[in-house]
Amino acid sequence: MDESTDDSWQAENNRKAKNLAGWSIAWLGGTALLAFGPKYMWDYSTLPTLGAVLLNLVVGLAMVMALVRYISGLDELERKIFLDAAGLTLGVTLVCGSCYELLEDAKLIPYQPEISHLFYLMVISFAVSVFVGNRRYK
Amino acid sequence: MKNRLKVLRAERDWTQAQLAFELDVSRQTVNAIEKGKFDPSLPLAFKAARLFGLAIEEIFLDDAAS
């Protein structure tokens, strides 16, 4: 048996992961442009803002497609770990997000809940879930 | 589900990485299957059977039957 260094399955997987990373960075850039551009770059002019919105949506969609391609390239154990983590993240975000949103109504927090806090929660929840999943099948 | 993957691999003097390469999966997946932590899908079990030239039931053993 000859194990080539140019492992086709692994190489293809790495290529898809890099593609996903590239689109994720592009989406972050597009989001930053939409968040700060109107105030600091074009003084709330409508046309550039609409352009930034369109760019953000198109790049975001491309990122989602890259994610789908990445998942389809994973082997079955990796896919199980990924989907378990995604499911757990969805549940945690749903439960904690709805609870967090009600905290202001209940006057337990003095500020308005921000969606960015949910993003942090999703990232942490997903990262921990993937870590635990990998440990379980190590 | 128990399996003889580790024995069959050792008989051929293959590493987990080599077996993973042949099966188009990660080394972690081969390791998890060998340790009985993860049960492979039917297509992957067939692939392993083809690779070793054996029937599926000669590699993967039903826990309930033993």
N, CA and C atoms of all chains as a GROMACS GRO file, in nm:
protein
  612
    1MET      N    1   0.085  -0.120   0.000
    1MET     CA    2   0.000   0.000   0.000
    1MET      C    3   0.088   0.125   0.000
    2ASP      N    4   0.060   0.210  -0.094
    2ASP     CA    5   0.141   0.331  -0.106
    2ASP      C    6   0.061   0.452  -0.059
    3GLU      N    7   0.105   0.510   0.052
    3GLU     CA    8   0.034   0.627   0.102
    3GLU      C    9   0.098   0.751   0.043
    4SER      N   10   0.032   0.810  -0.051
    4SER     CA   11   0.088   0.927  -0.118
    4SER      C   12   0.086   1.047  -0.024
    5THR      N   13   0.182   1.135  -0.040
    5THR     CA   14   0.182   1.257   0.040
    5THR      C   15   0.074   1.352  -0.009
    6ASP      N   16   0.042   1.337  -0.139
    6ASP     CA   17  -0.066   1.419  -0.195
    6ASP      C   18  -0.196   1.344  -0.175
    7ASP      N   19  -0.234   1.332  -0.050
    7ASP     CA   20  -0.356   1.258  -0.012
    7ASP      C   21  -0.476   1.329  -0.073
    8SER      N   22  -0.543   1.265  -0.168
    8SER     CA   23  -0.647   1.334  -0.244
    8SER      C   24  -0.764   1.378  -0.157
    9TRP      N   25  -0.814   1.284  -0.071
    9TRP     CA   26  -0.928   1.319   0.013
    9TRP      C   27  -0.891   1.430   0.110
   10GLN      N   28  -0.775   1.414   0.177
   10GLN     CA   29  -0.731   1.513   0.274
   10GLN      C   30  -0.700   1.646   0.206
   11ALA      N   31  -0.637   1.638   0.089
   11ALA     CA   32  -0.602   1.760   0.016
   11ALA      C   33  -0.728   1.836  -0.025
   12GLU      N   34  -0.826   1.761  -0.072
   12GLU     CA   35  -0.954   1.822  -0.112
   12GLU      C   36  -1.023   1.886   0.009
   13ASN      N   37  -1.015   1.815   0.122
   13ASN     CA   38  -1.073   1.867   0.246
   13ASN      C   39  -1.005   1.997   0.288
   14ASN      N   40  -0.873   1.998   0.281
   14ASN     CA   41  -0.798   2.118   0.318
   14ASN      C   42  -0.831   2.234   0.226
   15ARG      N   43  -0.847   2.201   0.098
   15ARG     CA   44  -0.880   2.306   0.001
   15ARG      C   45  -1.017   2.368   0.034
   16LYS      N   46  -1.113   2.283   0.070
   16LYS     CA   47  -1.246   2.332   0.105
   16LYS      C   48  -1.241   2.414   0.235
   17ALA      N   49  -1.157   2.370   0.329
   17ALA     CA   50  -1.144   2.444   0.456
   17ALA      C   51  -1.084   2.583   0.431
   18LYS      N   52  -0.984   2.589   0.342
   18LYS     CA   53  -0.924   2.718   0.310
   18LYS      C   54  -1.024   2.808   0.237
   19ASN      N   55  -1.102   2.747   0.150
   19ASN     CA   56  -1.204   2.821   0.077
   19ASN      C   57  -1.306   2.880   0.175
   20LEU      N   58  -1.346   2.799   0.273
   20LEU     CA   59  -1.442   2.846   0.374
   20LEU      C   60  -1.380   2.958   0.458
   21ALA      N   61  -1.254   2.941   0.495
   21ALA     CA   62  -1.186   3.046   0.574
   21ALA      C   63  -1.180   3.176   0.495
   22GLY      N   64  -1.150   3.165   0.366
   22GLY     CA   65  -1.142   3.284   0.280
   22GLY      C   66  -1.275   3.358   0.273
   23TRP      N   67  -1.384   3.283   0.252
   23TRP     CA   68  -1.516   3.345   0.244
   23TRP      C   69  -1.559   3.402   0.379
   24SER      N   70  -1.519   3.334   0.488
   24SER     CA   71  -1.554   3.384   0.622
   24SER      C   72  -1.486   3.519   0.648
   25ILE      N   73  -1.359   3.528   0.608
   25ILE     CA   74  -1.286   3.654   0.626
   25ILE      C   75  -1.350   3.763   0.539
   26ALA      N   76  -1.386   3.725   0.416
   26ALA     CA   77  -1.450   3.822   0.325
   26ALA      C   78  -1.583   3.870   0.385
   27TRP      N   79  -1.658   3.779   0.444
   27TRP     CA   80  -1.788   3.817   0.505
   27TRP      C   81  -1.766   3.909   0.624
   28LEU      N   82  -1.662   3.879   0.704
   28LEU     CA   83  -1.631   3.967   0.817
   28LEU      C   84  -1.596   4.108   0.767
   29GLY      N   85  -1.518   4.111   0.658
   29GLY     CA   86  -1.482   4.240   0.598
   29GLY      C   87  -1.606   4.314   0.549
   30GLY      N   88  -1.696   4.239   0.483
   30GLY     CA   89  -1.820   4.298   0.433
   30GLY      C   90  -1.908   4.350   0.546
   31THR      N   91  -1.910   4.275   0.656
   31THR     CA   92  -1.989   4.317   0.773
   31THR      C   93  -1.929   4.443   0.836
   32ALA      N   94  -1.796   4.445   0.843
   32ALA     CA   95  -1.728   4.563   0.897
   32ALA      C   96  -1.755   4.685   0.809
   33LEU      N   97  -1.753   4.662   0.678
   33LEU     CA   98  -1.780   4.773   0.585
   33LEU      C   99  -1.921   4.828   0.605
   34LEU      N  100  -2.016   4.738   0.623
   34LEU     CA  101  -2.155   4.779   0.644
   34LEU      C  102  -2.172   4.846   0.780
   35ALA      N  103  -2.097   4.799   0.879
   35ALA     CA  104  -2.111   4.854   1.014
   35ALA      C  105  -2.048   4.993   1.026
   36PHE      N  106  -1.931   5.011   0.964
   36PHE     CA  107  -1.857   5.136   0.984
   36PHE      C  108  -1.856   5.229   0.862
   37GLY      N  109  -1.880   5.171   0.743
   37GLY     CA  110  -1.876   5.251   0.621
   37GLY      C  111  -1.969   5.370   0.620
   38PRO      N  112  -2.098   5.351   0.651
   38PRO     CA  113  -2.191   5.463   0.646
   38PRO      C  114  -2.147   5.581   0.733
   39LYS      N  115  -2.092   5.555   0.848
   39LYS     CA  116  -2.054   5.663   0.940
   39LYS      C  117  -1.919   5.724   0.904
   40TYR      N  118  -1.822   5.637   0.874
   40TYR     CA  119  -1.684   5.687   0.859
   40TYR      C  120  -1.637   5.705   0.715
   41MET      N  121  -1.709   5.646   0.618
   41MET     CA  122  -1.658   5.650   0.481
   41MET      C  123  -1.745   5.728   0.384
   42TRP      N  124  -1.876   5.718   0.395
   42TRP     CA  125  -1.958   5.788   0.295
   42TRP      C  126  -2.076   5.865   0.358
   43ASP      N  127  -2.064   5.899   0.483
   43ASP     CA  128  -2.156   5.989   0.552
   43ASP      C  129  -2.304   5.953   0.528
   44TYR      N  130  -2.336   5.830   0.546
   44TYR     CA  131  -2.475   5.781   0.540
   44TYR      C  132  -2.542   5.803   0.404
   45SER      N  133  -2.462   5.814   0.299
   45SER     CA  134  -2.520   5.824   0.165
   45SER      C  135  -2.589   5.691   0.132
   46THR      N  136  -2.708   5.699   0.074
   46THR     CA  137  -2.790   5.577   0.057
   46THR      C  138  -2.729   5.476  -0.039
   47LEU      N  139  -2.683   5.524  -0.154
   47LEU     CA  140  -2.637   5.431  -0.258
   47LEU      C  141  -2.520   5.344  -0.213
   48PRO      N  142  -2.414   5.403  -0.157
   48PRO     CA  143  -2.305   5.316  -0.109
   48PRO      C  144  -2.350   5.220   0.002
   49THR      N  145  -2.445   5.267   0.084
   49THR     CA  146  -2.494   5.178   0.191
   49THR      C  147  -2.568   5.059   0.132
   50LEU      N  148  -2.651   5.086   0.030
   50LEU     CA  149  -2.721   4.975  -0.036
   50LEU      C  150  -2.622   4.880  -0.101
   51GLY      N  151  -2.516   4.937  -0.158
   51GLY     CA  152  -2.410   4.854  -0.218
   51GLY      C  153  -2.344   4.765  -0.114
   52ALA      N  154  -2.320   4.824   0.004
   52ALA     CA  155  -2.256   4.748   0.112
   52ALA      C  156  -2.348   4.638   0.163
   53VAL      N  157  -2.479   4.669   0.168
   53VAL     CA  158  -2.577   4.568   0.211
   53VAL      C  159  -2.577   4.451   0.113
   54LEU      N  160  -2.582   4.486  -0.017
   54LEU     CA  161  -2.584   4.383  -0.122
   54LEU      C  162  -2.456   4.299  -0.117
   55LEU      N  163  -2.343   4.366  -0.103
   55LEU     CA  164  -2.215   4.296  -0.095
   55LEU      C  165  -2.213   4.200   0.024
   56ASN      N  166  -2.262   4.250   0.138
   56ASN     CA  167  -2.265   4.168   0.260
   56ASN      C  168  -2.350   4.043   0.240
   57LEU      N  169  -2.466   4.060   0.176
   57LEU     CA  170  -2.556   3.946   0.155
   57LEU      C  171  -2.497   3.846   0.056
   58VAL      N  172  -2.439   3.898  -0.053
   58VAL     CA  173  -2.382   3.808  -0.155
   58VAL      C  174  -2.264   3.729  -0.099
   59VAL      N  175  -2.175   3.800  -0.031
   59VAL     CA  176  -2.058   3.733   0.027
   59VAL      C  177  -2.102   3.636   0.138
   60GLY      N  178  -2.203   3.676   0.215
   60GLY     CA  179  -2.255   3.588   0.320
   60GLY      C  180  -2.312   3.460   0.262
   61LEU      N  181  -2.384   3.474   0.151
   61LEU     CA  182  -2.441   3.356   0.083
   61LEU      C  183  -2.329   3.266   0.031
   62ALA      N  184  -2.227   3.329  -0.024
   62ALA     CA  185  -2.112   3.250  -0.074
   62ALA      C  186  -2.045   3.175   0.041
   63MET      N  187  -2.039   3.240   0.158
   63MET     CA  188  -1.980   3.176   0.275
   63MET      C  189  -2.064   3.054   0.317
   64VAL      N  190  -2.195   3.070   0.314
   64VAL     CA  191  -2.283   2.958   0.350
   64VAL      C  192  -2.264   2.842   0.252
   65MET      N  193  -2.253   2.874   0.122
   65MET     CA  194  -2.232   2.768   0.022
   65MET      C  195  -2.098   2.699   0.044
   66ALA      N  196  -1.997   2.778   0.079
   66ALA     CA  197  -1.865   2.719   0.108
   66ALA      C  198  -1.873   2.627   0.230
   67LEU      N  199  -1.956   2.666   0.328
   67LEU     CA  200  -1.974   2.583   0.447
   67LEU      C  201  -2.041   2.451   0.411
   68VAL      N  202  -2.142   2.458   0.323
   68VAL     CA  203  -2.212   2.337   0.279
   68VAL      C  204  -2.114   2.244   0.207
   69ARG      N  205  -2.030   2.302   0.120
   69ARG     CA  206  -1.930   2.220   0.048
   69ARG      C  207  -1.831   2.159   0.146
   70TYR      N  208  -1.792   2.238   0.247
   70TYR     CA  209  -1.697   2.188   0.347
   70TYR      C  210  -1.757   2.070   0.424
   71ILE      N  211  -1.882   2.085   0.467
   71ILE     CA  212  -1.947   1.978   0.543
   71ILE      C  213  -1.961   1.852   0.457
   72SER      N  214  -1.996   1.870   0.329
   72SER     CA  215  -2.014   1.754   0.242
   72SER      C  216  -1.882   1.681   0.219
   73GLY      N  217  -1.771   1.750   0.239
   73GLY     CA  218  -1.640   1.688   0.219
   73GLY      C  219  -1.586   1.617   0.342
   74LEU      N  220  -1.651   1.638   0.455
   74LEU     CA  221  -1.603   1.574   0.579
   74LEU      C  222  -1.633   1.424   0.574
   75ASP      N  223  -1.555   1.347   0.645
   75ASP     CA  224  -1.590   1.205   0.654
   75ASP      C  225  -1.702   1.189   0.758
   76GLU      N  226  -1.753   1.067   0.772
   76GLU     CA  227  -1.876   1.053   0.851
   76GLU      C  228  -1.859   1.085   0.999
   77LEU      N  229  -1.743   1.055   1.057
   77LEU     CA  230  -1.723   1.088   1.198
   77LEU      C  231  -1.709   1.239   1.216
   78GLU      N  232  -1.632   1.301   1.127
   78GLU     CA  233  -1.616   1.447   1.135
   78GLU      C  234  -1.751   1.517   1.118
   79ARG      N  235  -1.831   1.462   1.026
   79ARG     CA  236  -1.963   1.522   1.003
   79ARG      C  237  -2.052   1.506   1.126
   80LYS      N  238  -2.041   1.390   1.191
   80LYS     CA  239  -2.121   1.369   1.313
   80LYS      C  240  -2.081   1.469   1.422
   81ILE      N  241  -1.949   1.485   1.440
   81ILE     CA  242  -1.900   1.580   1.542
   81ILE      C  243  -1.948   1.722   1.508
   82PHE      N  244  -1.937   1.757   1.380
   82PHE     CA  245  -1.978   1.891   1.336
   82PHE      C  246  -2.128   1.913   1.357
   83LEU      N  247  -2.208   1.816   1.316
   83LEU     CA  248  -2.354   1.832   1.326
   83LEU      C  249  -2.401   1.828   1.471
   84ASP      N  250  -2.337   1.744   1.553
   84ASP     CA  251  -2.370   1.743   1.697
   84ASP      C  252  -2.344   1.881   1.756
   85ALA      N  253  -2.228   1.938   1.720
   85ALA     CA  254  -2.191   2.071   1.772
   85ALA      C  255  -2.287   2.178   1.721
   86ALA      N  256  -2.325   2.167   1.593
   86ALA     CA  257  -2.418   2.265   1.535
   86ALA      C  258  -2.555   2.256   1.603
   87GLY      N  259  -2.601   2.134   1.628
   87GLY     CA  260  -2.730   2.115   1.695
   87GLY      C  261  -2.728   2.170   1.837
   88LEU      N  262  -2.620   2.141   1.908
   88LEU     CA  263  -2.608   2.190   2.045
   88LEU      C  264  -2.602   2.343   2.046
   89THR      N  265  -2.528   2.398   1.952
   89THR     CA  266  -2.515   2.544   1.943
   89THR      C  267  -2.651   2.608   1.914
   90LEU      N  268  -2.725   2.546   1.825
   90LEU     CA  269  -2.860   2.598   1.793
   90LEU      C  270  -2.947   2.598   1.918
   91GLY      N  271  -2.945   2.487   1.993
   91GLY     CA  272  -3.026   2.478   2.114
   91GLY      C  273  -2.984   2.578   2.219
   92VAL      N  274  -2.854   2.586   2.243
   92VAL     CA  275  -2.803   2.680   2.344
   92VAL      C  276  -2.838   2.824   2.306
   93THR      N  277  -2.821   2.856   2.178
   93THR     CA  278  -2.850   2.992   2.132
   93THR      C  279  -2.998   3.024   2.145
   94LEU      N  280  -3.082   2.927   2.111
   94LEU     CA  281  -3.227   2.949   2.119
   94LEU      C  282  -3.270   2.972   2.264
   95VAL      N  283  -3.226   2.884   2.352
   95VAL     CA  284  -3.268   2.892   2.492
   95VAL      C  285  -3.210   3.017   2.560
   96CYS      N  286  -3.077   3.032   2.547
   96CYS     CA  287  -3.012   3.147   2.613
   96CYS      C  288  -3.052   3.279   2.547
   97GLY      N  289  -3.070   3.277   2.414
   97GLY     CA  290  -3.107   3.400   2.343
   97GLY      C  291  -3.242   3.452   2.385
   98SER      N  292  -3.341   3.361   2.392
   98SER     CA  293  -3.475   3.406   2.431
   98SER      C  294  -3.477   3.451   2.577
   99CYS      N  295  -3.401   3.382   2.660
   99CYS     CA  296  -3.392   3.421   2.802
   99CYS      C  297  -3.323   3.558   2.815
  100TYR      N  298  -3.215   3.574   2.741
  100TYR     CA  299  -3.138   3.699   2.745
  100TYR      C  300  -3.224   3.818   2.700
  101GLU      N  301  -3.305   3.793   2.598
  101GLU     CA  302  -3.390   3.899   2.545
  101GLU      C  303  -3.492   3.947   2.650
  102LEU      N  304  -3.534   3.853   2.735
  102LEU     CA  305  -3.635   3.887   2.836
  102LEU      C  306  -3.577   3.955   2.960
  103LEU      N  307  -3.443   3.949   2.972
  103LEU     CA  308  -3.380   4.008   3.091
  103LEU      C  309  -3.405   4.157   3.102
  104GLU      N  310  -3.403   4.222   2.984
  104GLU     CA  311  -3.427   4.367   2.988
  104GLU      C  312  -3.572   4.398   3.024
  105ASP      N  313  -3.665   4.318   2.966
  105ASP     CA  314  -3.807   4.338   2.998
  105ASP      C  315  -3.832   4.318   3.148
  106ALA      N  316  -3.760   4.224   3.205
  106ALA     CA  317  -3.775   4.196   3.349
  106ALA      C  318  -3.693   4.291   3.434
  107LYS      N  319  -3.626   4.384   3.368
  107LYS     CA  320  -3.543   4.486   3.433
  107LYS      C  321  -3.432   4.425   3.520
  108LEU      N  322  -3.378   4.315   3.471
  108LEU     CA  323  -3.264   4.253   3.540
  108LEU      C  324  -3.131   4.307   3.485
  109ILE      N  325  -3.134   4.357   3.360
  109ILE     CA  326  -3.016   4.423   3.304
  109ILE      C  327  -3.056   4.562   3.256
  110PRO      N  328  -2.968   4.660   3.271
  110PRO     CA  329  -3.005   4.798   3.238
  110PRO      C  330  -2.989   4.833   3.089
  111TYR      N  331  -2.930   4.744   3.013
  111TYR     CA  332  -2.904   4.775   2.871
  111TYR      C  333  -2.986   4.684   2.779
  112GLN      N  334  -2.994   4.727   2.652
  112GLN     CA  335  -3.069   4.647   2.555
  112GLN      C  336  -2.982   4.531   2.507
  113PRO      N  337  -3.035   4.408   2.509
  113PRO     CA  338  -2.956   4.294   2.461
  113PRO      C  339  -2.909   4.315   2.317
  114GLU      N  340  -2.786   4.278   2.290
  114GLU     CA  341  -2.730   4.295   2.155
  114GLU      C  342  -2.710   4.160   2.089
  115ILE      N  343  -2.735   4.158   1.958
  115ILE     CA  344  -2.724   4.031   1.885
  115ILE      C  345  -2.579   3.984   1.879
  116SER      N  346  -2.485   4.079   1.889
  116SER     CA  347  -2.344   4.039   1.885
  116SER      C  348  -2.308   3.948   2.002
  117HIS      N  349  -2.377   3.969   2.116
  117HIS     CA  350  -2.353   3.882   2.232
  117HIS      C  351  -2.393   3.738   2.201
  118LEU      N  352  -2.498   3.722   2.120
  118LEU     CA  353  -2.540   3.588   2.080
  118LEU      C  354  -2.437   3.524   1.988
  119PHE      N  355  -2.375   3.607   1.901
  119PHE     CA  356  -2.269   3.554   1.814
  119PHE      C  357  -2.154   3.498   1.898
  120TYR      N  358  -2.117   3.574   2.002
  120TYR     CA  359  -2.008   3.526   2.090
  120TYR      C  360  -2.048   3.392   2.154
  121LEU      N  361  -2.172   3.387   2.200
  121LEU     CA  362  -2.222   3.265   2.264
  121LEU      C  363  -2.217   3.148   2.166
  122MET      N  364  -2.258   3.174   2.040
  122MET     CA  365  -2.259   3.069   1.938
  122MET      C  366  -2.117   3.019   1.911
  123VAL      N  367  -2.024   3.112   1.899
  123VAL     CA  368  -1.885   3.075   1.870
  123VAL      C  369  -1.828   2.991   1.984
  124ILE      N  370  -1.852   3.036   2.109
  124ILE     CA  371  -1.799   2.963   2.225
  124ILE      C  372  -1.865   2.825   2.235
  125SER      N  373  -1.997   2.821   2.220
  125SER     CA  374  -2.070   2.696   2.230
  125SER      C  375  -2.024   2.597   2.122
  126PHE      N  376  -2.008   2.646   1.999
  126PHE     CA  377  -1.966   2.558   1.890
  126PHE      C  378  -1.824   2.506   1.912
  127ALA      N  379  -1.735   2.597   1.952
  127ALA     CA  380  -1.594   2.558   1.974
  127ALA      C  381  -1.583   2.454   2.084
  128VAL      N  382  -1.655   2.476   2.195
  128VAL     CA  383  -1.650   2.380   2.307
  128VAL      C  384  -1.709   2.246   2.263
  129SER      N  385  -1.820   2.250   2.188
  129SER     CA  386  -1.884   2.126   2.143
  129SER      C  387  -1.793   2.046   2.050
  130VAL      N  388  -1.726   2.115   1.958
  130VAL     CA  389  -1.634   2.045   1.866
  130VAL      C  390  -1.517   1.986   1.945
  131PHE      N  391  -1.467   2.061   2.041
  131PHE     CA  392  -1.356   2.013   2.123
  131PHE      C  393  -1.396   1.886   2.200
  132VAL      N  394  -1.512   1.892   2.264
  132VAL     CA  395  -1.561   1.777   2.341
  132VAL      C  396  -1.586   1.658   2.248
  133GLY      N  397  -1.646   1.685   2.131
  133GLY     CA  398  -1.672   1.578   2.034
  133GLY      C  399  -1.544   1.511   1.989
  134ASN      N  400  -1.442   1.590   1.962
  134ASN     CA  401  -1.314   1.533   1.919
  134ASN      C  402  -1.250   1.452   2.030
  135ARG      N  403  -1.264   1.500   2.154
  135ARG     CA  404  -1.208   1.426   2.268
  135ARG      C  405  -1.279   1.291   2.286
  136ARG      N  406  -1.410   1.294   2.264
  136ARG     CA  407  -1.489   1.173   2.286
  136ARG      C  408  -1.445   1.060   2.190
  137TYR      N  409  -1.412   1.097   2.067
  137TYR     CA  410  -1.377   0.995   1.968
  137TYR      C  411  -1.227   0.982   1.946
  138LYS      N  412  -1.149   1.036   2.039
  138LYS     CA  413  -1.004   1.031   2.024
  138LYS      C  414  -0.952   0.889   2.049
  139MET      N  415  -2.056  -0.206   1.843
  139MET     CA  416  -2.022  -0.311   1.745
  139MET      C  417  -1.871  -0.335   1.746
  140LYS      N  418  -1.835  -0.463   1.767
  140LYS     CA  419  -1.692  -0.496   1.766
  140LYS      C  420  -1.645  -0.515   1.622
  141ASN      N  421  -1.514  -0.508   1.604
  141ASN     CA  422  -1.462  -0.530   1.469
  141ASN      C  423  -1.318  -0.581   1.475
  142ARG      N  424  -1.273  -0.635   1.362
  142ARG     CA  425  -1.138  -0.693   1.353
  142ARG      C  426  -1.045  -0.604   1.272
  143LEU      N  427  -1.083  -0.478   1.261
  143LEU     CA  428  -1.007  -0.387   1.174
  143LEU      C  429  -0.860  -0.376   1.216
  144LYS      N  430  -0.838  -0.367   1.346
  144LYS     CA  431  -0.702  -0.350   1.395
  144LYS      C  432  -0.616  -0.473   1.363
  145VAL      N  433  -0.676  -0.590   1.381
  145VAL     CA  434  -0.605  -0.715   1.354
  145VAL      C  435  -0.573  -0.726   1.204
  146LEU      N  436  -0.673  -0.699   1.123
  146LEU     CA  437  -0.654  -0.709   0.978
  146LEU      C  438  -0.550  -0.608   0.929
  147ARG      N  439  -0.553  -0.493   0.988
  147ARG     CA  440  -0.455  -0.389   0.951
  147ARG      C  441  -0.314  -0.433   0.993
  148ALA      N  442  -0.306  -0.487   1.113
  148ALA     CA  443  -0.174  -0.531   1.162
  148ALA      C  444  -0.119  -0.646   1.078
  149GLU      N  445  -0.207  -0.735   1.035
  149GLU     CA  446  -0.163  -0.847   0.950
  149GLU      C  447  -0.098  -0.799   0.821
  150ARG      N  448  -0.145  -0.686   0.773
  150ARG     CA  449  -0.090  -0.630   0.649
  150ARG      C  450   0.018  -0.526   0.674
  151ASP      N  451   0.046  -0.505   0.802
  151ASP     CA  452   0.150  -0.408   0.842
  151ASP      C  453   0.118  -0.267   0.792
  152TRP      N  454  -0.009  -0.231   0.802
  152TRP     CA  455  -0.051  -0.097   0.762
  152TRP      C  456  -0.064  -0.008   0.885
  153THR      N  457  -0.038   0.118   0.867
  153THR     CA  458  -0.063   0.214   0.975
  153THR      C  459  -0.210   0.260   0.966
  154GLN      N  460  -0.255   0.324   1.073
  154GLN     CA  461  -0.391   0.380   1.068
  154GLN      C  462  -0.404   0.483   0.957
  155ALA      N  463  -0.297   0.560   0.938
  155ALA     CA  464  -0.299   0.664   0.834
  155ALA      C  465  -0.313   0.602   0.696
  156GLN      N  466  -0.244   0.489   0.674
  156GLN     CA  467  -0.253   0.422   0.544
  156GLN      C  468  -0.393   0.368   0.520
  157LEU      N  469  -0.450   0.308   0.624
  157LEU     CA  470  -0.586   0.256   0.611
  157LEU      C  471  -0.685   0.370   0.588
  158ALA      N  472  -0.664   0.479   0.661
  158ALA     CA  473  -0.751   0.596   0.644
  158ALA      C  474  -0.743   0.649   0.501
  159PHE      N  475  -0.623   0.650   0.446
  159PHE     CA  476  -0.604   0.696   0.307
  159PHE      C  477  -0.684   0.609   0.210
  160GLU      N  478  -0.677   0.477   0.232
  160GLU     CA  479  -0.746   0.385   0.142
  160GLU      C  480  -0.898   0.397   0.153
  161LEU      N  481  -0.944   0.429   0.274
  161LEU     CA  482  -1.090   0.436   0.297
  161LEU      C  483  -1.146   0.577   0.275
  162ASP      N  484  -1.057   0.671   0.245
  162ASP     CA  485  -1.101   0.811   0.227
  162ASP      C  486  -1.167   0.868   0.352
  163VAL      N  487  -1.107   0.840   0.465
  163VAL     CA  488  -1.154   0.898   0.592
  163VAL      C  489  -1.031   0.949   0.668
  164SER      N  490  -1.056   1.015   0.780
  164SER     CA  491  -0.945   1.066   0.860
  164SER      C  492  -0.887   0.954   0.948
  165ARG      N  493  -0.765   0.973   0.993
  165ARG     CA  494  -0.703   0.875   1.083
  165ARG      C  495  -0.783   0.863   1.213
  166GLN      N  496  -0.837   0.976   1.256
  166GLN     CA  497  -0.920   0.978   1.378
  166GLN      C  498  -1.039   0.883   1.363
  167THR      N  499  -1.097   0.880   1.244
  167THR     CA  500  -1.213   0.794   1.221
  167THR      C  501  -1.173   0.646   1.228
  168VAL      N  502  -1.060   0.612   1.165
  168VAL     CA  503  -1.012   0.473   1.173
  168VAL      C  504  -0.987   0.434   1.318
  169ASN      N  505  -0.923   0.524   1.392
  169ASN     CA  506  -0.893   0.498   1.533
  169ASN      C  507  -1.022   0.477   1.614
  170ALA      N  508  -1.121   0.564   1.590
  170ALA     CA  509  -1.247   0.554   1.664
  170ALA      C  510  -1.320   0.424   1.631
  171ILE      N  511  -1.315   0.382   1.504
  171ILE     CA  512  -1.381   0.256   1.465
  171ILE      C  513  -1.308   0.138   1.530
  172GLU      N  514  -1.175   0.139   1.523
  172GLU     CA  515  -1.097   0.029   1.582
  172GLU      C  516  -1.126   0.014   1.731
  173LYS      N  517  -1.142   0.126   1.798
  173LYS     CA  518  -1.165   0.122   1.943
  173LYS      C  519  -1.312   0.095   1.977
  174GLY      N  520  -1.396   0.085   1.875
  174GLY     CA  521  -1.537   0.059   1.898
  174GLY      C  522  -1.614   0.180   1.948
  175LYS      N  523  -1.554   0.299   1.933
  175LYS     CA  524  -1.623   0.420   1.979
  175LYS      C  525  -1.720   0.473   1.874
  176PHE      N  526  -1.698   0.432   1.750
  176PHE     CA  527  -1.781   0.484   1.641
  176PHE      C  528  -1.812   0.370   1.544
  177ASP      N  529  -1.940   0.354   1.512
  177ASP     CA  530  -1.980   0.251   1.416
  177ASP      C  531  -1.984   0.312   1.276
  178PRO      N  532  -1.916   0.248   1.181
  178PRO     CA  533  -1.914   0.305   1.045
  178PRO      C  534  -2.049   0.288   0.976
  179SER      N  535  -2.070   0.370   0.875
  179SER     CA  536  -2.192   0.354   0.793
  179SER      C  537  -2.178   0.226   0.709
  180LEU      N  538  -2.288   0.185   0.650
  180LEU     CA  539  -2.284   0.066   0.565
  180LEU      C  540  -2.191   0.085   0.444
  181PRO      N  541  -2.197   0.199   0.375
  181PRO     CA  542  -2.104   0.218   0.262
  181PRO      C  543  -1.957   0.208   0.304
  182LEU      N  544  -1.925   0.264   0.421
  182LEU     CA  545  -1.785   0.258   0.466
  182LEU      C  546  -1.748   0.115   0.505
  183ALA      N  547  -1.842   0.043   0.566
  183ALA     CA  548  -1.816  -0.097   0.602
  183ALA      C  549  -1.794  -0.180   0.476
  184PHE      N  550  -1.874  -0.156   0.372
  184PHE     CA  551  -1.856  -0.226   0.244
  184PHE      C  552  -1.719  -0.194   0.184
  185LYS      N  553  -1.680  -0.068   0.196
  185LYS     CA  554  -1.552  -0.025   0.141
  185LYS      C  555  -1.436  -0.099   0.210
  186ALA      N  556  -1.448  -0.109   0.343
  186ALA     CA  557  -1.346  -0.180   0.420
  186ALA      C  558  -1.345  -0.328   0.381
  187ALA      N  559  -1.464  -0.384   0.362
  187ALA     CA  560  -1.473  -0.526   0.324
  187ALA      C  561  -1.408  -0.550   0.188
  188ARG      N  562  -1.434  -0.460   0.094
  188ARG     CA  563  -1.372  -0.471  -0.040
  188ARG      C  564  -1.221  -0.462  -0.029
  189LEU      N  565  -1.175  -0.368   0.054
  189LEU     CA  566  -1.031  -0.346   0.069
  189LEU      C  567  -0.961  -0.470   0.123
  190PHE      N  568  -1.022  -0.535   0.221
  190PHE     CA  569  -0.960  -0.653   0.281
  190PHE      C  570  -1.000  -0.782   0.210
  191GLY      N  571  -1.090  -0.772   0.114
  191GLY     CA  572  -1.132  -0.892   0.041
  191GLY      C  573  -1.211  -0.988   0.128
  192LEU      N  574  -1.288  -0.933   0.219
  192LEU     CA  575  -1.367  -1.016   0.310
  192LEU      C  576  -1.512  -0.973   0.308
  193ALA      N  577  -1.596  -1.057   0.366
  193ALA     CA  578  -1.737  -1.018   0.382
  193ALA      C  579  -1.747  -0.923   0.503
  194ILE      N  580  -1.848  -0.839   0.501
  194ILE     CA  581  -1.866  -0.742   0.611
  194ILE      C  582  -1.870  -0.812   0.747
  195GLU      N  583  -1.944  -0.925   0.753
  195GLU     CA  584  -1.960  -0.992   0.882
  195GLU      C  585  -1.831  -1.059   0.930
  196GLU      N  586  -1.733  -1.068   0.841
  196GLU     CA  587  -1.602  -1.121   0.884
  196GLU      C  588  -1.516  -1.011   0.946
  197ILE      N  589  -1.558  -0.888   0.930
  197ILE     CA  590  -1.483  -0.775   0.987
  197ILE      C  591  -1.559  -0.715   1.106
  198PHE      N  592  -1.688  -0.693   1.086
  198PHE     CA  593  -1.770  -0.628   1.189
  198PHE      C  594  -1.860  -0.732   1.256
  199LEU      N  595  -1.856  -0.733   1.388
  199LEU     CA  596  -1.927  -0.836   1.463
  199LEU      C  597  -2.040  -0.774   1.544
  200ASP      N  598  -2.156  -0.833   1.530
  200ASP     CA  599  -2.273  -0.783   1.602
  200ASP      C  600  -2.260  -0.815   1.751
  201ASP      N  601  -2.266  -0.714   1.834
  201ASP     CA  602  -2.254  -0.734   1.979
  201ASP      C  603  -2.362  -0.829   2.032
  202ALA      N  604  -2.482  -0.814   1.978
  202ALA     CA  605  -2.596  -0.892   2.028
  202ALA      C  606  -2.579  -1.041   1.997
  203ALA      N  607  -2.506  -1.070   1.888
  203ALA     CA  608  -2.488  -1.210   1.848
  203ALA      C  609  -2.381  -1.281   1.929
  204SER      N  610  -2.291  -1.204   1.991
  204SER     CA  611  -2.178  -1.266   2.062
  204SER      C  612  -2.212  -1.296   2.207
   0.00000   0.00000   0.00000
